[in-house]
Amino acid sequence: MSKLCYGCFSPLEKEGVCPHCGYEAAADENKYPTALKSGTILNGKYLLGRVLGQGGFGITYLAVRTAFNEKVAVKEFFMKELCNRDAESSKVSVGSAGSRDAVERFRQKFLKEAQNIYRLKHRHIIPVIDVFEENGTAYYVMEYVGGGSLADKVSNGALPETTALRYIRQVAEALDFVHGNRMMH
């Protein structure tokens, strides 16, 4: 049986660089030491792939919703400076009582953020399609939009003016919609 590339979920005949997307799991292995392992199943229906990014409050994974073979993005609440993960069980824990209170407050904000995004139906806002709790933390699932981040797009220099203006208009339109719905961001 062939393995899967956790960069694009295409079948792989052998270990190494994926011929479909160029992803190499071995090169990415230690980049995000607190992240869940590729191949982890969450909520009984999301197969995790590579990490798309990690910030101070969370880790975002490429995943597949197995029932539909659909790529999605799974965002995990994980405060990098305060949370720990048990390597065996994947359970998230927090060291001190004071930190636990702060982490719980931010976890509740994370869940509220998911609920707010879920209610926003706009062509320039990526929809939330699921929310759940597992491993002692919270997750929300969004549609996956490939093509890289804005940071990726500008990494080789400035965007052409027409492209930059198109992105600015899209962001402004989405922000106008958010503000029109009296939501903080």
Steps between C-alpha positions, in 0.01 A plus 500: 500500500635844413554772758358851485687824453404718796569809291227435239344163596596338171609132509876445535671189368815560708643724772658829403394801299140493377495505118165683510574795732870483592431453872755298697377382841851430631607861437196627693515250788658716772380841383197504736593288804176567693269421207296185464658236276393473138262207466318582825122464478298768681132481592483168318491669160796732436831349384777750578773581253775759515503810718396808302619735773536566871455820694490588868144371545462212261618250244330464161514171313413388150257210540252286312138458605502127437128451428525731197872478417497880529801711602433724798703713742484401868595767752603376844501721808852466640666789685862442408644660814262339751387164359674163491409186307543144621681322216320169564140612554506835309323654802567869557580615853594825673765528772383739772158586645539866398584398147204259492260788571650713222505211253135417579396863439677504163359156410150639555588797276627257235168312508307830483713603201403179321131560573526859374676399179241225447225765496683717246398396148709706260696415186828635646468330841599134518214308664527298820339159446554324833604560862594235756705433812749216533843438659425755774472786249272642229499485122314658216490391139490732200480453128852472360608762249829406336746729330708611796481798732541867418846477663587224249381718212715800599809300604665562161415870489208736470181393327394673180282799584184353346541178700568687824194721444282195435612343831453830687145533364417142602628555854321836528174345377528219756586743783207724404274194523645401840458854635149517354419192708639675811775244554837573651811358333 
